[in-house]
Amino acid sequence: MIQLAIGVVLGNSAKNLVMAIVDDLIMPMISVLTPGGSWEERTIVVGPASFHVGNLLSNLLDFFIVAIVVYVVVKKIFKIDIGSK
């Protein structure tokens, strides 16, 4: 049970670290590369509805980066665990 608690705490810390890297390093680089500045505030207006496409793309990019980091870490952990038996 203690391993689960440790895993949750470390997972939350890793998530915060990855989110800081994404928010402070990756997103500003993407904003520089896109013409017109902040792409996270882009909207598409169709009739009376407005779709916040920039916010959606930002959250999707955050999700994929976190998923890739978790995948790599879990893959390394299982590789170490299998090799030790």
Summary of the structure (lengths in Angstrom):
residues: 85
radius of gyration: 18.1
end to end distance: 22.1
largest distance: 62.2
contacts: 183
relative contact order: 0.11
helix: 78%
strand: 7%
